[in-house]
């Protein structure tokens, strides 16, 4: 591959993953001939784990971060996924959502597992940790911060869990807890649902292309949730009152036939201030999954977050221009 080809493909890789230029060039230069820039997981277990990770990402990462969900960039490989975090705050929130703990509720008969059941810290380096689900070929690497920050965050979470009367299941290292085993055998986690399994390619694919939410789109905050047992995924993209939306740019990247996902634009509705959200609906041809992008504008109070919002403003200011989505027939606004 020539230097020009590497440079061109590296730009595309950086666009989808958010990776810095040097890393993007190194990744592209090391790819085997014909290998995709954004590979899908080689193992079904990895794909399902990533679908759960994305679910907990939407549920856990609702604070203000410079980058959506507090993740600067992702690095997907066939064997696993790496998330490069922006700050100790994003690490704290992510660990609280991913590491499994047994939680008791006074008003319920049974306890519950919060987080990713069966997931353990299997490796530690000077710049991160690696998570895997026991007995499965899975890998999630969290990097970007010194080891002492990871150690401190884990210890603080374990203390908080235990002070609240819960059990830090991940501390058992290489063994399942009895309750996790019963949870897996009796409670039937979401990933056992056929609907969820059929649609798991969508949240996994979005997670592997997370960079698009700040290299192409320009929301100040991204939240969301899933619906219909994982068949529908909703991303809520809040924008500053004075910025564009860049909806067409994000749709074009997500539906790109080579680097995007097998999604088709099925409808959209424009934003009406004070009345309704602007919506974009994308669906797969096989009807297994759908993605709804909900757009709104918000002017959040800055208060003690002046530096954070200034950083978000700088990030957004680097992207300019706005294309238009094609007109849609009446009745195809939201599907």
C-alpha positions in Angstrom: 0.0 0.0 0.0 1.4 3.4 -1.0 1.9 6.3 1.4 -1.0 8.1 -0.3 -3.3 5.2 0.1 -2.3 4.8 3.8 -2.9 8.5 4.4 -6.3 8.4 2.7 -7.5 5.3 4.5 -6.1 6.6 7.8 -8.3 9.7 7.5 -11.4 7.5 7.1 -10.3 5.3 10.0 -9.9 8.4 12.2 -13.3 9.7 11.1 -15.1 6.5 12.3 -13.1 5.8 15.4 -11.9 9.3 16.5 -8.3 7.9 16.7 -5.4 10.4 16.5 -3.7 10.7 13.2 -0.5 8.8 14.0 -2.4 5.8 15.5 -4.7 5.7 12.5 -1.7 5.6 10.1 -0.1 2.8 12.2 -3.3 0.7 12.3 -3.9 1.1 8.5 -0.3 0.3 7.6 -0.6 -3.0 9.6 -3.8 -4.2 8.1 -3.7 -7.3 5.9 -4.6 -6.8 2.3 -8.4 -6.6 1.9 -9.1 -6.3 5.6 -11.9 -3.9 6.5 -11.0 -0.6 8.3 -13.7 -1.2 10.9 -13.8 -4.9 11.5 -16.8 -6.7 13.0 -16.1 -9.0 16.0 -14.8 -12.4 14.9 -16.7 -14.2 17.8 -20.4 -14.0 18.5 -19.5 -13.8 22.3 -17.6 -10.6 21.6 -20.4 -9.1 19.6 -22.9 -9.8 22.3 -20.6 -8.4 25.0 -20.3 -5.2 23.0 -24.0 -4.9 22.7 -24.2 -5.1 26.5 -21.4 -2.6 26.8 -23.3 -0.1 24.6 -26.4 -0.6 26.6 -24.6 0.2 29.9 -22.8 3.1 28.2 -26.1 4.7 27.4 -27.4 4.0 31.0 -24.3 5.0 32.9 -22.5 7.9 31.0 -24.9 10.7 31.6 -22.5 13.3 33.0 -21.0 16.1 31.0 -17.8 15.1 29.1 -15.7 16.8 26.5 -16.3 13.9 24.2 -19.6 11.9 23.9 -19.7 9.3 26.8 -16.2 10.5 27.9 -14.5 8.4 25.2 -11.8 10.1 23.1 -11.5 7.3 20.6 -12.1 3.6 20.0 -9.8 0.9 18.4 -11.8 -2.1 17.1 -10.1 -5.4 16.2 -11.6 -8.7 15.2 -10.7 -10.0 18.7 -11.7 -7.2 20.9 -12.3 -3.5 21.4 -10.3 -0.7 23.1 -11.9 2.4 24.6 -9.5 5.4 25.2 -11.0 7.4 28.0 -10.7 11.2 28.4 -10.6 11.6 32.2 -10.8 10.0 35.6 -14.4 11.1 35.8 -15.3 9.1 32.7 -13.4 6.1 34.1 -15.4 6.3 37.3 -18.7 6.4 35.5 -17.8 3.6 33.1 -16.5 1.2 35.7 -19.6 1.8 37.8 -21.7 0.7 34.8 -19.6 -2.3 33.6 -18.2 -4.1 36.6 -20.7 -6.5 38.0 -22.2 -6.2 41.5 -25.0 -8.0 43.3 -27.6 -5.4 44.4 -30.3 -6.0 47.0 -33.7 -4.2 46.8 -36.0 -4.1 49.8 -39.1 -4.0 47.7 -38.2 -7.0 45.5 -38.0 -10.7 46.3 -34.7 -11.3 44.4 -31.4 -9.5 44.2 -30.1 -8.3 40.8 -26.8 -8.1 39.0 -26.0 -4.6 38.0 -23.3 -4.3 35.3 -21.9 -7.1 33.1 -22.3 -10.4 34.9 -19.3 -12.7 34.7 -16.9 -9.9 33.6 -13.6 -9.7 35.4 -10.4 -7.6 35.1 -8.0 -10.1 33.5 -5.0 -7.8 32.8 -3.5 -4.6 34.1 -0.9 -2.4 32.3 0.7 1.0 33.1 -2.0 2.7 31.0 -5.1 0.6 31.4 -7.0 -2.6 32.2 -8.5 -5.4 30.1 -12.0 -6.9 30.9 -13.3 -10.3 29.7 -16.3 -12.5 30.5 -15.2 -15.7 32.2 -15.0 -18.7 29.9 -15.6 -16.7 26.7 -13.3 -15.3 24.0 -14.0 -11.6 24.8 -11.9 -8.5 25.4 -12.6 -4.9 26.3 -9.5 -2.7 27.0 -9.9 0.6 28.8 -6.9 2.9 28.4 -5.8 6.5 28.5 -5.0 7.1 32.1 -2.1 6.1 34.5 -2.4 2.8 36.3 -2.7 4.5 39.7 -5.9 6.2 38.4 -7.4 2.8 37.5 -6.4 1.3 40.8 -7.9 4.2 42.7 -11.2 4.1 40.7 -11.6 0.4 41.2 -10.9 0.6 45.0 -13.3 3.5 45.4 -16.0 1.7 43.5 -15.6 -1.5 45.6 -15.8 0.5 48.8 -18.9 2.3 47.6 -20.6 -1.0 46.6 -19.8 -2.7 49.9 -20.9 0.3 52.0 -24.3 0.1 50.2 -24.7 -3.5 51.2 -24.0 -4.9 47.7 -21.4 -7.4 46.6 -18.5 -6.5 44.3 -18.7 -9.7 42.1 -15.7 -8.7 40.0 -13.4 -9.0 43.0 -13.6 -12.8 42.9 -11.0 -12.7 40.1 -11.2 -15.9 38.1 -14.3 -17.5 39.7 -18.0 -16.9 39.2 -20.0 -16.0 42.2 -22.9 -18.4 43.1 -25.4 -15.6 42.4 -24.0 -14.8 39.0 -24.3 -18.4 38.0 -27.9 -18.5 39.2 -28.6 -15.2 37.4 -27.2 -16.7 34.2 -29.1 -20.0 34.5 -32.4 -18.7 35.9 -32.9 -15.1 35.2 -32.1 -15.2 31.5 -30.1 -12.0 30.8 -31.1 -9.9 27.8 -28.5 -11.4 25.5 -30.4 -14.7 25.6 -33.4 -13.1 24.0 -33.6 -14.0 20.3 -34.7 -10.4 19.4 -31.6 -9.0 21.2 -29.2 -11.5 19.7 -30.5 -10.8 16.1 -30.1 -7.1 16.6 -26.8 -7.1 18.6 -24.8 -6.2 15.5 -26.2 -2.6 15.7 -25.1 -1.6 19.2 -21.8 -3.4 18.6 -21.3 -1.6 15.3 -22.2 1.8 16.8 -19.7 1.3 19.6 -17.0 0.4 17.1 -17.8 3.7 15.2 -18.3 5.9 18.2 -15.9 8.5 16.8 -18.6 9.6 14.4 -20.4 11.3 17.2 -17.6 13.9 17.4 -15.7 13.7 14.1 -18.8 14.1 11.9 -21.7 15.0 14.2 -21.5 18.0 16.6 -23.8 17.4 19.6 -22.7 18.8 22.9 -24.2 15.9 24.8 -25.3 12.4 23.7 -27.6 10.1 25.7 -30.0 7.4 24.7 -31.6 4.0 25.4 -32.8 0.8 23.8 -36.3 -0.4 23.3 -38.2 -3.5 22.1 -35.6 -5.9 23.6 -32.8 -4.3 21.7 -34.6 -4.1 18.4 -34.7 -0.3 18.5 -31.8 1.9 19.7 -32.4 5.6 20.3 -29.6 8.2 20.4 -30.6 11.7 21.7 -28.2 14.3 20.4 -28.5 17.7 22.2 -27.0 20.6 20.4 -26.1 24.2 21.3 -28.8 26.7 20.3 -26.4 28.4 17.8 -24.9 25.4 16.0 -25.9 23.3 13.0 -27.1 19.7 13.3 -25.1 18.0 10.5 -27.7 15.3 10.3 -27.0 14.3 6.7 -23.3 14.0 7.4 -23.9 11.5 10.2 -26.5 9.6 8.2 -24.1 9.3 5.2 -21.3 8.0 7.4 -23.5 5.5 9.1 -25.0 4.2 5.9 -21.7 4.2 3.9 -21.7 0.9 2.0 -18.0 0.2 2.8 -17.4 1.5 6.3 -20.8 2.1 7.7 -23.6 -0.3 8.9 -26.3 -2.1 6.9 -28.8 0.6 7.6 -31.1 2.6 5.2 -32.6 6.0 5.7 -36.4 5.4 6.2 -37.6 8.8 7.2 -36.9 12.1 9.0 -38.8 14.9 10.6 -37.4 18.4 11.0 -36.9 20.1 14.3 -39.7 22.4 15.4 -38.6 24.6 18.3 -40.9 24.4 21.3 -43.0 21.7 19.7 -41.2 18.5 18.8 -37.8 16.8 18.4 -36.2 16.4 15.0 -36.0 12.7 14.2 -34.1 10.6 11.8 -35.0 6.9 11.4 -32.6 4.3 10.0 -33.5 0.6 9.6 -31.8 -2.5 8.4 -33.1 -4.2 5.2 -33.8 -7.4 7.1 -35.9 -5.5 9.7 -33.8 -6.9 12.6 -32.8 -3.5 14.0 -33.5 0.2 13.8 -31.7 3.3 14.9 -33.6 6.5 15.7 -31.6 9.7 16.0 -33.4 12.4 18.1 -32.3 15.9 17.7 -32.9 18.8 20.1 -31.3 22.1 21.2 -30.4 22.9 24.8 -28.8 25.7 26.6 -27.5 24.0 29.8 -26.5 26.3 32.7 -22.7 26.5 32.8 -22.3 27.1 36.6 -19.1 25.3 37.6 -18.6 23.6 34.2 -17.2 26.6 32.3 -14.0 24.8 31.3 -15.9 21.7 30.2 -18.3 23.6 28.0 -15.5 25.7 26.6 -13.7 22.4 25.6 -16.9 21.1 24.0 -17.2 24.4 22.1 -13.7 24.1 20.8 -14.4 20.5 19.6 -17.5 21.5 17.8 -16.0 24.6 16.2 -13.6 22.4 14.2 -16.5 21.1 12.0 -18.3 23.4 9.6 -20.8 23.1 6.8 -24.1 21.3 6.8 -25.7 19.1 4.0 -29.4 18.5 3.7 -31.2 15.2 4.0 -33.3 14.2 1.0 -37.0 15.0 1.2 -39.2 12.1 2.4 -42.7 11.2 1.3 -45.5 12.1 3.7 -46.0 9.5 6.4 -42.3 8.5 6.5 -41.1 10.9 9.2 -40.5 8.4 12.0 -41.4 5.0 10.6 
